Amino acid sequence: MVSTLDDTKRTAIAVKLADIKALQNLLISNEQLLLNQCGDQEICDRLRDMLNDDQKNLGVLDTVIVQYGVKGDPKETTQEMIEKTQKLMQGSELTLYEKFAHHELLKHGQVMKGLLVHKAAQVVGADVEAAITPLNTVNFENRAHQEQLKGILEILGTRELTGKDPDQGIWARVQDAIAAFTGVAGSVVTRSKSDMNIQELIRMDHTKVNTLFAQVQSTNDPQKLQEYFGQIYKDLSAHSEAEEQIVYPAVRSYYEKTDDLYKEQAEMKQLLERIKSISPSSPNFKDEVKQLMNAVMHHVQQEENEMFRKINDNFSEQQQEQMATDFKTAKSKIQDKMAASMK
């Protein structure tokens, strides 16, 4: 099997996710600046709520990028645009209305990038859709922010042109618009914090790899088999290493079968390396992957049915969230190291 396990579509999505994260940091920076420049209490309160959402969603984006499992860097044009925008927002060339208008355009761009990633995921594979699921919350909250910003623009624009406030009813119309598309969005607008607990994060990994196994079983195309197994190889490698660094040492005192989990993952790694050396065109390739799948599913059941219960019984919610943060950080570093070794 070739050493490069990414394909161009997955790499392109990774670059787009990196762009979204870079722009999310810009949105946060803009809102902090605008809060210092705005003297209207109602607008400041709404802007502060947006800032809280955007700071939370930066953590959600980090989770999406780690779960996706393919790393990318922001485009140079994105970086250049961010630098130009920062100068404009910090300077005095633009009026307050113009700065908010520029910020609303950035929000619109963020919404469209998020929707584009969602649509691309539907084309590339079900495993990509599973990985980026938390992005739905970010997309819909950014859409709600757009409606808030339109209301702010009506107020600031009217004041700049006439010196007076516009007619009443702006915020009621804004709320109606938000309610309309939130109703359509349904249950996707549910996450109120960026921190998942460790069970949620591990379960997301399990769901994604199970989806990848199903994709392998559904095709005989050697190129697709290589693509799907390539992602399985990377995801399971990063997942297992992060668990062994963060999760297993923490639960060992409470879970007597922790050594079994280490042994199962050692066997899984051996299977991964063996399958990696087999051509996807080989008649026994899918049989080998099925053997790996059976081993992984047994391991998953043990973690979710037994280890998770021990975590719930012995760790506070805050400790479970901190473990998730440490797991995500470790996994990201492992992914970076793997990506560097493939260059």
C-alpha positions as CSV (number, residue, x, y, z in Angstrom):
1,M,0.0,0.0,0.0
2,V,1.3,3.5,-0.8
3,S,2.6,5.5,2.1
4,T,0.4,8.5,1.5
5,L,-3.0,7.7,2.9
6,D,-4.8,10.9,2.1
7,D,-6.7,11.7,-1.1
8,T,-7.2,15.1,-2.6
9,K,-10.8,15.5,-1.5
10,R,-10.1,14.8,2.1
11,T,-7.1,17.1,2.0
12,A,-9.2,19.9,0.4
13,I,-11.8,19.6,3.2
14,A,-9.0,19.8,5.8
15,V,-7.7,23.1,4.3
16,K,-11.3,24.5,4.4
17,L,-11.6,23.5,8.1
18,A,-8.3,25.2,8.8
19,D,-9.6,28.3,7.0
20,I,-12.8,28.2,9.2
21,K,-10.8,28.0,12.4
22,A,-8.5,30.9,11.4
23,L,-11.6,33.0,10.6
24,Q,-13.2,32.0,13.9
25,N,-10.2,33.5,15.7
26,L,-10.7,36.7,13.6
27,L,-14.4,36.9,14.5
28,I,-13.5,36.6,18.2
29,S,-10.8,39.4,17.8
30,N,-13.3,41.6,15.9
31,E,-16.0,41.2,18.6
32,Q,-13.6,42.1,21.4
33,L,-12.6,45.2,19.5
34,L,-16.2,46.2,18.7
35,L,-17.2,45.8,22.3
36,N,-14.6,48.4,23.3
37,Q,-15.8,50.8,20.5
38,C,-19.6,50.5,21.0
39,G,-21.4,52.6,23.5
40,D,-25.0,51.2,23.0
41,Q,-25.9,48.8,25.9
42,E,-28.4,46.7,23.9
43,I,-25.9,46.2,21.0
44,C,-23.1,45.5,23.5
45,D,-25.2,42.8,25.3
46,R,-26.0,41.1,22.0
47,L,-22.4,41.3,20.8
48,R,-21.2,39.9,24.2
49,D,-23.5,36.9,23.7
50,M,-22.0,36.4,20.2
51,L,-18.5,36.5,21.6
52,N,-19.4,33.9,24.1
53,D,-20.8,31.7,21.4
54,D,-17.8,32.2,19.1
55,Q,-15.3,31.4,21.9
56,K,-17.3,28.2,22.7
57,N,-17.4,27.3,19.0
58,L,-13.7,27.7,18.6
59,G,-13.5,24.7,20.9
60,V,-16.1,22.9,18.9
61,L,-14.1,23.5,15.7
62,D,-11.0,22.1,17.4
63,T,-13.0,18.9,18.2
64,V,-14.2,18.7,14.6
65,I,-10.7,19.0,13.2
66,V,-9.3,16.4,15.5
67,Q,-12.2,14.0,14.8
68,Y,-11.8,14.6,11.1
69,G,-8.3,13.2,11.3
70,V,-6.7,15.0,8.3
71,K,-4.7,18.1,9.1
72,G,-4.5,21.2,6.8
73,D,-3.2,24.7,6.9
74,P,-5.2,27.9,6.1
75,K,-4.7,29.1,2.5
76,E,-2.3,32.0,2.1
77,T,-5.1,34.2,0.7
78,T,-7.0,33.6,3.9
79,Q,-4.1,34.6,6.0
80,E,-3.6,37.8,3.9
81,M,-7.3,38.7,4.2
82,I,-7.2,38.2,8.0
83,E,-4.2,40.5,8.3
84,K,-5.9,43.2,6.2
85,T,-9.1,42.9,8.2
86,Q,-7.3,43.2,11.5
87,K,-5.7,46.5,10.3
88,L,-9.1,47.9,9.2
89,M,-10.9,46.9,12.4
90,Q,-8.1,48.4,14.6
91,G,-7.8,51.6,12.6
92,S,-10.0,54.7,12.2
93,E,-10.7,54.6,8.5
94,L,-14.0,52.8,8.9
95,T,-17.0,54.1,10.8
96,L,-18.6,51.9,13.5
97,Y,-21.4,51.0,11.1
98,E,-18.8,50.0,8.4
99,K,-16.9,47.9,10.9
100,F,-20.1,46.0,11.8
101,A,-20.9,45.6,8.1
102,H,-17.5,44.1,7.5
103,H,-18.0,41.8,10.4
104,E,-21.4,40.7,9.1
105,L,-19.8,39.8,5.7
106,L,-17.3,37.7,7.5
107,K,-20.1,35.9,9.4
108,H,-21.8,35.2,6.1
109,G,-18.6,33.8,4.7
110,Q,-18.2,31.6,7.7
111,V,-21.7,30.3,7.3
112,M,-21.1,29.4,3.7
113,K,-17.8,27.7,4.4
114,G,-19.5,25.6,7.0
115,L,-22.3,24.6,4.7
116,L,-19.8,23.9,1.9
117,V,-17.9,21.5,4.2
118,H,-21.2,19.8,5.1
119,K,-22.1,19.3,1.4
120,A,-18.6,18.1,0.6
121,A,-18.8,15.6,3.4
122,Q,-21.9,14.1,1.9
123,V,-20.0,13.6,-1.4
124,V,-16.8,12.2,0.1
125,G,-18.1,9.7,2.6
126,A,-20.3,8.9,5.5
127,D,-17.3,8.8,7.8
128,V,-16.6,12.5,7.0
129,E,-20.2,13.3,7.9
130,A,-19.8,11.5,11.2
131,A,-16.6,13.4,12.0
132,I,-18.0,16.9,11.3
133,T,-21.4,16.5,13.0
134,P,-20.6,19.1,15.7
135,L,-20.0,21.7,12.9
136,N,-23.8,21.8,12.5
137,T,-24.1,23.8,15.8
138,V,-21.4,26.3,14.7
139,N,-23.1,26.8,11.3
140,F,-26.6,27.5,12.8
141,E,-25.3,29.8,15.5
142,N,-23.3,31.8,12.9
143,R,-26.5,32.0,10.9
144,A,-28.3,33.4,14.0
145,H,-25.5,35.9,14.5
146,Q,-26.0,37.1,11.0
147,E,-29.6,38.0,11.8
148,Q,-28.5,39.8,15.0
149,L,-25.9,41.8,13.0
150,K,-28.5,42.8,10.4
151,G,-30.5,44.4,13.2
152,I,-27.4,46.1,14.6
153,L,-26.6,47.5,11.1
154,E,-30.1,48.9,10.7
155,I,-29.7,50.8,14.0
156,L,-26.1,52.1,13.5
157,G,-26.8,52.9,9.8
158,T,-29.9,55.0,10.6
159,R,-28.1,56.8,13.4
160,E,-25.1,57.6,11.1
161,L,-27.3,59.0,8.4
162,T,-30.0,60.8,10.4
163,G,-28.8,61.1,14.0
164,K,-31.9,59.3,15.1
165,D,-32.9,55.8,15.9
166,P,-34.9,53.7,13.4
167,D,-38.5,52.7,14.0
168,Q,-39.1,50.1,16.8
169,G,-39.6,46.4,16.0
170,I,-36.2,45.5,14.7
171,W,-35.3,43.1,17.5
172,A,-38.7,41.4,17.2
173,R,-38.2,40.8,13.5
174,V,-34.7,39.5,14.2
175,Q,-36.1,37.1,16.8
176,D,-38.7,35.9,14.4
177,A,-36.1,35.2,11.7
178,I,-33.9,33.3,14.1
179,A,-36.9,31.2,15.3
180,A,-37.9,30.4,11.8
181,F,-34.6,28.7,10.8
182,T,-34.0,27.3,14.3
183,G,-37.3,25.4,13.9
184,V,-36.0,24.0,10.6
185,A,-32.7,23.1,12.2
186,G,-34.4,21.2,15.0
187,S,-32.2,19.3,17.4
188,V,-28.8,20.2,15.8
189,V,-28.8,23.5,17.8
190,T,-28.2,21.8,21.1
191,R,-24.6,22.2,22.3
192,S,-24.3,24.9,24.9
193,K,-20.6,24.3,25.6
194,S,-17.4,23.3,23.8
195,D,-16.4,20.7,26.3
196,M,-17.5,17.2,25.6
197,N,-16.8,14.6,28.2
198,I,-14.4,11.7,27.5
199,Q,-17.2,9.2,26.8
200,E,-18.7,11.5,24.1
201,L,-15.4,12.0,22.4
202,I,-14.4,8.3,22.4
203,R,-17.9,7.4,21.2
204,M,-17.5,9.8,18.3
205,D,-14.3,7.9,17.3
206,H,-16.1,4.6,17.6
207,T,-19.0,5.8,15.4
208,K,-16.6,7.1,12.8
209,V,-14.5,4.0,12.5
210,N,-17.6,1.8,12.4
211,T,-18.8,3.9,9.5
212,L,-15.5,3.4,7.7
213,F,-15.7,-0.3,8.2
214,A,-19.1,-0.3,6.6
215,Q,-17.8,1.7,3.7
216,V,-15.0,-0.9,3.1
217,Q,-17.5,-3.7,3.1
218,S,-19.7,-1.8,0.6
219,T,-17.2,-1.4,-2.2
220,N,-14.7,-3.5,-4.3
221,D,-13.1,-0.5,-5.9
222,P,-9.3,-0.8,-4.9
223,Q,-9.0,3.0,-4.9
224,K,-11.9,3.4,-2.5
225,L,-10.7,0.6,-0.4
226,Q,-7.3,2.3,-0.1
227,E,-8.9,5.6,0.8
228,Y,-11.2,4.1,3.5
229,F,-8.5,1.8,5.0
230,G,-6.1,4.7,4.9
231,Q,-8.4,6.7,7.2
232,I,-9.1,3.7,9.4
233,Y,-5.3,3.2,9.8
234,K,-4.8,6.9,10.8
235,D,-7.9,7.1,13.0
236,L,-7.2,3.9,15.0
237,S,-3.5,4.7,15.4
238,A,-4.1,8.2,16.8
239,H,-7.1,7.0,18.9
240,S,-5.3,4.1,20.5
241,E,-2.1,6.1,21.3
242,A,-4.2,8.9,22.9
243,E,-6.1,6.4,25.0
244,E,-2.9,4.8,26.2
245,Q,-1.5,8.2,27.1
246,I,-4.5,9.7,28.8
247,V,-7.4,7.4,29.5
248,Y,-6.1,4.0,30.5
249,P,-3.6,5.3,33.1
250,A,-6.5,7.3,34.6
251,V,-8.9,4.4,34.9
252,R,-6.5,1.6,35.8
253,S,-7.1,2.0,39.5
254,Y,-10.9,1.6,39.0
255,Y,-11.1,-0.9,36.1
256,E,-9.5,-4.3,36.6
257,K,-9.6,-5.1,32.9
258,T,-7.4,-2.2,31.8
259,D,-4.5,-4.5,30.9
260,D,-6.9,-6.4,28.5
261,L,-7.5,-3.1,26.7
262,Y,-3.8,-2.5,26.3
263,K,-3.4,-6.1,24.9
264,E,-6.3,-5.7,22.5
265,Q,-4.9,-2.5,21.1
266,A,-1.4,-4.0,20.6
267,E,-3.1,-6.8,18.6
268,M,-5.1,-4.2,16.6
269,K,-1.9,-2.3,15.8
270,Q,-0.3,-5.5,14.5
271,L,-3.4,-6.1,12.3
272,L,-3.2,-2.5,11.0
273,E,0.4,-2.9,9.9
274,R,-0.3,-6.3,8.3
275,I,-3.2,-4.9,6.3
276,K,-1.2,-1.9,5.3
277,S,1.2,-4.1,3.5
278,I,-1.5,-5.8,1.5
279,S,-2.6,-4.5,-1.9
280,P,-6.3,-3.4,-1.9
281,S,-6.6,-5.4,-5.1
282,S,-5.7,-8.6,-3.2
283,P,-8.7,-11.0,-2.9
284,N,-8.1,-11.4,0.9
285,F,-7.8,-7.6,1.6
286,K,-11.4,-7.2,2.7
287,D,-11.3,-10.4,4.8
288,E,-8.3,-9.0,6.7
289,V,-10.2,-5.8,7.3
290,K,-13.2,-7.7,8.5
291,Q,-11.0,-9.5,11.0
292,L,-9.7,-6.1,12.2
293,M,-13.3,-4.8,12.4
294,N,-14.4,-7.8,14.6
295,A,-11.5,-7.1,17.0
296,V,-12.2,-3.4,17.1
297,M,-16.0,-3.9,17.7
298,H,-15.2,-6.3,20.6
299,H,-12.9,-3.7,22.1
300,V,-15.5,-0.9,21.6
301,Q,-18.2,-2.9,23.4
302,Q,-15.8,-3.5,26.4
303,E,-15.0,0.2,26.6
304,E,-18.6,1.5,26.2
305,N,-20.3,-1.2,28.4
306,E,-17.7,-1.5,31.1
307,M,-15.0,1.2,31.1
308,F,-17.5,4.1,30.6
309,R,-19.4,3.0,33.7
310,K,-16.2,3.1,35.8
311,I,-15.5,6.6,34.5
312,N,-19.0,7.7,35.4
313,D,-18.8,6.2,38.8
314,N,-15.3,7.5,39.8
315,F,-14.8,10.9,38.0
316,S,-16.7,14.1,38.3
317,E,-18.2,15.8,35.3
318,Q,-15.4,18.4,35.3
319,Q,-12.8,15.6,35.5
320,Q,-14.4,13.8,32.6
321,E,-14.3,17.0,30.5
322,Q,-10.7,17.6,31.4
323,M,-9.8,14.1,30.4
324,A,-11.6,14.8,27.1
325,T,-9.5,17.9,26.6
326,D,-6.3,16.1,27.4
327,F,-7.3,13.2,25.1
328,K,-8.1,15.7,22.2
329,T,-4.8,17.5,22.7
330,A,-2.8,14.2,22.8
331,K,-4.6,13.0,19.7
332,S,-3.9,16.2,17.8
333,K,-0.2,16.0,18.5
334,I,-0.1,12.4,17.4
335,Q,-1.9,13.3,14.2
336,D,0.6,16.1,13.5
337,K,3.5,13.7,14.1
338,M,1.9,11.1,11.7
339,A,1.3,13.8,9.0
340,A,4.9,15.0,9.3
341,S,6.2,11.4,8.9
342,M,4.2,11.0,5.6
343,K,5.7,14.1,3.9
